[in-house]
């Protein structure tokens, strides 16, 4: 099954001024312009999305947002409508990142609403799932993943799920420098495909891209991406340095050669 790997650079709450954004993107663009076998996404803060769009237009890098609200308009002070995101050229949106879940108390039910809205207006969702360290240590990883898949993807059709990217991000590996071993990550990616096979069918499960996320660095990217069921990654810290991001992108590109 040939799935195109996807690398997302999640800048989180960094590089949110025009100067920083421009500096990063203008050095990144020429270094990855020959990459056609990997989908490339940069998700900068909201403040520079439109600015980033103007810089990225016509390149092979797509624009992502880090969050959105599930309503399209109205009295929701401080929230961002997915329609606005679409309107300024955003193609992907990260939903249910563990920082949204843990710090901002987003529930699976809320993420499910956001996911349905995103799909409705053709924003491509990247949905994050993953377990906490205590859950892993108690042997509950698969239960957590199954619960998150059931709740977050509730009522989705096969067509919907085929437009969705899943990011398996063990929370204990995010920003900690601790990476899941390629074997640990692959085990859960296979498990996710089994769950999707039960919910939909094998062909559908085999078509869905599942990224890994959590302390991906140039020195571990190749081993992770060479696993059959790992289709690229969602990169936080290492996406803030052009050279490390390019090395990670190159590792994903090599994994399909
Ligand atoms: P990290 O973040 O690469 O800094 O661990 C990954 C993520 O939060 O998606």
Boltz pocket constraint, residues with backbone or C-beta under 6 A from the ligand:
constraints:
  - pocket:
      binder: B
      contacts: [[A, 10], [A, 169], [A, 173], [A, 174], [A, 175], [A, 176], [A, 177], [A, 213], [A, 214], [A, 215], [A, 216], [A, 234], [A, 235], [A, 236], [A, 237], [A, 238]]
      max_distance: 6.0
